[in-house]
Amino acid sequence: MQKGGAVYIIASPNRTTLYVGVTSDLGKRIWEHRTKQMPKSFSAQYNCVELVYYRSFDGIEEAIAEEKRIKGGSRRAKEALINALNPDWKDLWLELSVML
């Protein structure tokens, strides 16, 4: 049985820092970032708590491949992904949490 996954980008409130991640449970993972469950992690240290992009996949393998592709790209490419889905860079956490 194949389990789905999601790739996501979270940003610091001033948008200076971006973090790209992959998970099989997007709601739980974003909650962990927002509540800084791992205080020494990159996302906690740079206050990356705003969900600005996410994309779901049928299989975790597809999500991992997309994460690697995004991480390998430039900052400009990451911003283009965000702008295509979320041009105002609003925090999508509320939208996501309603769907959970």
SVG drawing of the C-alpha trace seen along z (x, -y; Angstrom):
<svg xmlns="http://www.w3.org/2000/svg" viewBox="-13 -41 33 43">
<polyline fill="none" stroke="black" stroke-width="0.4" points="0.0,0.0 1.4,-3.4 1.0,-6.4 0.5,-9.9 2.7,-12.8 3.1,-16.6 5.8,-19.0 5.6,-22.4 7.4,-25.7 7.2,-27.7 8.6,-31.2 9.6,-33.5 7.1,-36.4 9.4,-38.9 9.9,-36.4 13.7,-36.5 14.0,-32.8 12.3,-29.8 12.3,-26.2 11.3,-23.4 10.0,-20.1 8.2,-16.9 5.8,-14.9 3.2,-12.2 1.1,-14.2 1.0,-17.9 -1.3,-19.2 0.8,-17.6 4.1,-18.7 3.1,-22.3 1.7,-22.3 5.1,-21.0 6.9,-23.9 4.4,-26.5 4.8,-25.4 8.5,-24.9 8.5,-21.3 12.2,-21.0 13.6,-24.4 17.0,-23.8 15.8,-23.0 16.5,-25.3 12.8,-26.3 12.6,-27.2 15.8,-29.1 14.8,-31.2 11.1,-31.5 9.8,-29.8 6.2,-29.3 4.0,-30.6 2.8,-28.0 3.1,-29.7 3.0,-26.8 2.1,-23.1 1.3,-20.4 -0.1,-17.0 0.9,-13.8 -0.5,-10.3 2.8,-8.7 5.4,-9.8 8.1,-9.0 6.7,-11.6 6.7,-14.2 10.3,-13.4 11.3,-13.8 9.5,-17.2 11.2,-18.3 14.6,-17.5 13.8,-19.3 12.6,-22.4 15.6,-22.4 17.9,-22.2 16.5,-25.3 17.2,-28.9 15.5,-31.3 13.9,-32.9 12.4,-29.5 11.0,-29.0 9.4,-32.4 7.9,-31.7 6.3,-28.6 4.8,-30.5 3.7,-33.4 1.9,-31.0 -0.2,-29.5 -0.2,-32.3 0.7,-35.7 -0.1,-37.5 2.1,-35.1 -0.8,-34.7 -0.4,-32.0 -2.2,-29.0 -2.3,-27.3 -5.9,-28.5 -7.1,-27.1 -5.3,-23.8 -6.5,-23.4 -10.2,-23.8 -9.7,-20.9 -8.3,-18.6"/>
</svg>
